[in-house]
Amino acid sequence: MLNPAAKLSAKVFAPDLVQKPTRDGFGTGTVEAGKADARVIVLCADLSESTRAEWFEKESPERFIEVGIAEQNMAALAAGFAAAGKIPFIASYAAFNPGRNYEHIRTTIALNKQPVKICGMHAGVSVGPDGATHQMLEDLGLMRMLPGMTVVNPTDAEEARKAVVAAAKTNGPIYLRFARSATPVFTTPETPFTIGKALMLWESEKPQVALLATGPMAYRALAAARALEAEHVGTIVLNVHTVKPLDAEAIVAAAKRAGRVVTIEEHQVAGGFGSAVAELLSTEHPVPLRRLGIQDQFGQSGEPEELLEHYGLGVSHIIAAARALLHAV
């Protein structure tokens, strides 16, 4: 039996779902935010097509700044614009933003509490053929360690659009993570979205395992929940799009109700989303926990789907982790 509040679960498994990369949500979101507030500007580091920043450029060229291959300069410029009253979004591949310009983000943006919106595209191994140098797997950890930094990892292109619009209205620095590979768009314009609030996607009548997922992994968690339901294994699925601040109330409630937790992220297990959940539950409500993610490895070239399977992030791996927890207790 599904929680009546989880109305989108009925649509989730429709075979004709549109697939888009979450970076598309950045493009549409900045255009929407720019129309609503003239203070919104976009800076890009020579990757306007890949990041979808060109969508904003075409709509508002007078508020778009191409800084070239100068990510550190981009962060410092954005801090200055923010101090002058603008709402800057800075965009590049996550390997470079926050990878290359981390110190500038730390010192000019975070330390000074400037409301810059840091947008890291092409994150995770699903970047595919670009390989290890461009498959950023450490960004969530880097950014959630910065004091005062909000960290958001949208689950699909529609939620990404909402996250960008919400970020423009939120004071303080925010990191937004986006993917290159197209994934199912299973939320709708009506699906609730609030920074800092996890979304219940699925709840069985008698849950035995809570599947907590961030980013596009939430769709895979739903597919795993459906398969487990067929095996009479009840689950809870939470879309935890905000990695910092975590929705402690929702996560602790899910852990208490299910008694076991699996976290799923396309990121290093060290220091990422699973670590944040483990830190929370270790003090608030310890339960058996398994963290699925990249296990202390760099990425490699390959097709997105085969890489996700290789690194243990397929639906079958989520199912196996849930079963293992059931048998371990």
N, C-alpha and C positions, 0 to 999 in steps of 0.2 A: 504494500500500500504506500503510495507516495503522499508526501506532505502536500496539501492543497495549495500551499503558497508557492510550490515549485512548479508553476504552470508551464514553464518553458521546457520541461523535461519531455513532454509529449512531442514537441517539435524536433528535439535534439537528434533523433535517429532517422529523420526523413532523408531519403537518399538524394534528394534534389537540393540540398542545402548549398547556397552560394559559398564559394571559397575565395577569400581575399587575405592578403598579408596584413598584419596589424599596422604596418607602416602606412597603409592607405588611410587608416583612421587618423594618423598624424596629419596627413595632407588635408583631409576634409575638416578635421577639428580646428586646425589653425585658420583656415578660411572662415569658418563659422565664428571663431573667437575674435578674429580681426574685424569682422563686420559688426560685432557687438561692442567692441571696445577699440577705439583708435590708438590706444597706448600699446597694443600688441604689435611686436615686431619679430621678425625671424632672421636669424643669422645662420649661415651654412658654410661648411668648410669644403667647398669644391665638390659636393656630392648632392646637388639639389635634385637631380633626377632620381637617384637611388633612394634618397631619404623622403621623397615626395614634397620637399620644401618648395619645389618649383610650382606646386599648385598655389601656394600662398603668393609666390613671386608674380605669377600671372594675374592674380586678383588684386594685389596691392604692391606693385613694384617699388613704390616710393618708401615702403616700410620693410623691404627685403635687403639684406646686406650679405654679399658674397665676400667672405674674408680670404678665400683661397686655402691652400694647405697650411693652415696656421691655427690649429685647434687651441693652443695655449692663448694666443692672442684673442681668439673668439670668446673664450671664457672671461678674460679680463675686460674686453669691450662690453660684454653683456652685463657684467657687474657695474660698470660705469653707467650704462644706459638705465639699469634698474635704479641706481642711486639717483638718477635724474628724473625718475617717475615713469619710465617705460616698463612694459611687461615683455621681456625678451625670452624667446625660445631659441635654443642653440642646438643645431642638428648635425650629426655626423655618425659614422659607424661607431658602435659601442666600444670597439677596440681602440678607438681614438678619442672618444668622448663618452665616458670618462677615462678611458685607458691612457691616452697620451697626455691629456691635460689635467690629470687628477690634482696635482699640486696647486694649479691655478684655480680649480673649482674649490678646493679646500680653503685656500687663503683669501681669494678675492670674493668668492660667492658665499660659502658656508660660514666662514668666520665672521663675515660682515652681515650675515642674515639677509642677503640680497635676494629678492624674489625672482631669480632666474630659473627657467624651466629647461632642465638639461635632458636632451632627448638622444638616447642611444639606440641606433638602428642596427639591424642585421646581428642581433644578439643570439647566442646559442649555437649548437652544432647544426641546426637546421638551415643555417646559411648555405651549407652544402659544399659545392666544389671550391669555394674560396679558401677553404682549409684552415689550419690551426691558427695562423696569424690573424685571421679576421673573425674567428669564432670566439667571441668574448664570452667567457664562462665565469668571470670573477666580479662582474660589475655590481650585482646586487649586494655582495658582501662589502665591496669597497664603499658603496654609497650609503648603506644602512649604518655603517660605523661613524659617519660624519654627524656630529651633533646638530640637531635641528633639521636634518634632511628628511623629507618625505620621499618614499620609494613606491612607485606604482608600476605594476606589470600587467597590462590589460590582457584579457583572454581572447578577444577577437576584434575585428576591425570596427565593429559598432561600439563596443565598449572602449576601444582606443579613442574613438572620436569623443566620446563623453568624457574620458579622462583628460584629454587636452583642453576641452572647454571648461571643465571643472578646475584644472590647474591654473588657467588664466584668471580665475576668480579667487584663487587661494593665495593668501600671503605667505611669503617664505619660499625657500628653495625647494624644488621638487625634481626628482629623477624619474623619467618615464622611459620604460623599456619597450622596444618594438622589434618585431621579427620580419625577416625577408620572405620566408616561405608562406604560401597561401594555406590557410586553415579554415575550417568551417565557421561561418558566421551564424551562430546559434542563439545569440541574444538579439533583442529587438529594440527599437527606440523607446518602447514602454518598459523594458526591463530596468529595475531600479539600479542606480549606480551612485554611490557616495564614497568619496575618498575616506579610507579608514574603516569601512564597513564591509565585511565579507558577505557573500551572497549564497544562500542555501539553494543548491540546484536539485538536490535529491535527498529524500529521507524515507527510509523504510520504516515500517511499523515497529520492528524490533531490530534496530541496527546493532551489528556486532563489530564493525570496523568503520572508522571515519577516514575518508579519503580527502585530504586537504591539498589542493592544487593551486598553482599560481601560473599566470600566463596561459598560452594555448594548451598547456597540459590539462586544463580543466575539462576540455572536451574528451580527452582520452580517459580521464577519471570517470566521466559519465558513461562511456562505453564499457568500462570495466565494471561499473556498478550494475549495469543492465545484465551483463553476463553472470555476475555473482548472484543477482536476484534470481536468475534462472536455476541456480544451484541452491537456492534457499538460504543464501547468506545475505543478511540485511546490511545496508550501508547508509552512511551519510556522505554526501559530496558537498564540499564547500569550495566556492570560487574565492580564493583569498588574493584578490588583485592588488591589495595594498600590503606590501611586505613590511613597511614601516610608516605609521604606527600599525602594528597588528591589531586586529579586532579580537582582543583578549577574551571578551565576553563570549563571542560566538565560538571561538576555538576551544575554550575550556568547557563550554556547554556540550560541544560535540564529543570531546574526549570523555566527559562524564557519562554521556548517554550511550556511547558505543563501547567504551572501555579499551579501545585499541586505535592507533592512529598510524596512517601511512601518509607521508608528505611526498609530493611529486613536483619536480622543478627541472627546467632545462638549464642547469647551472651547477657549479661545483657544490657537492654536499657540504663541504667545509665553508662555514661562514655565510651561507646563503639562507634561503627561505626555511629549509628544514632545520637548520641550526637555530633560527629565530623561534620556531615553534618549540623545539626542544628546550631552549632556554626558558620560555614561558611556562611550559608544562612541568618542568623540573621543580619549579617553585610553587605553582598554583594547583596542579593536579597530575602527578606522575602516572603515566600509563605506558604499557609496551608500545614502542615506536619504531618504525622503519622509515628511513629516508632514502627516497629514490632520486637520483641525480647523477652527475658526472663524478666518478670515484677517483679523484686525485689524478686526472689525466688531462692532456690537451686534446683538442679535436683533431680531425683529419679530413681530407677531401673525400667527397662521396655524395650520393643523392640524399636529400633530407630524410626521407623515410628510412633508408637503410642505416643511416647514422643514428637516428633515434632508437632503432632496434638494437644496433650494435652496443650502444651505451646504456641499455637496459631501461628505456623509457617507452617501450611499446605497451599496448593494452594488456598483452599477456604477462608482462612483467609486473604490472600493477595488480593483476589478479593473483599472481604467484606470491607477491608480498603480502596481500591480504590473507591468503590461505596459510602462509607461514606463521603469521601472527596468531591465527586461530589455533594452530596446532602447537604453538609454543607455550600457550597459557593453559 
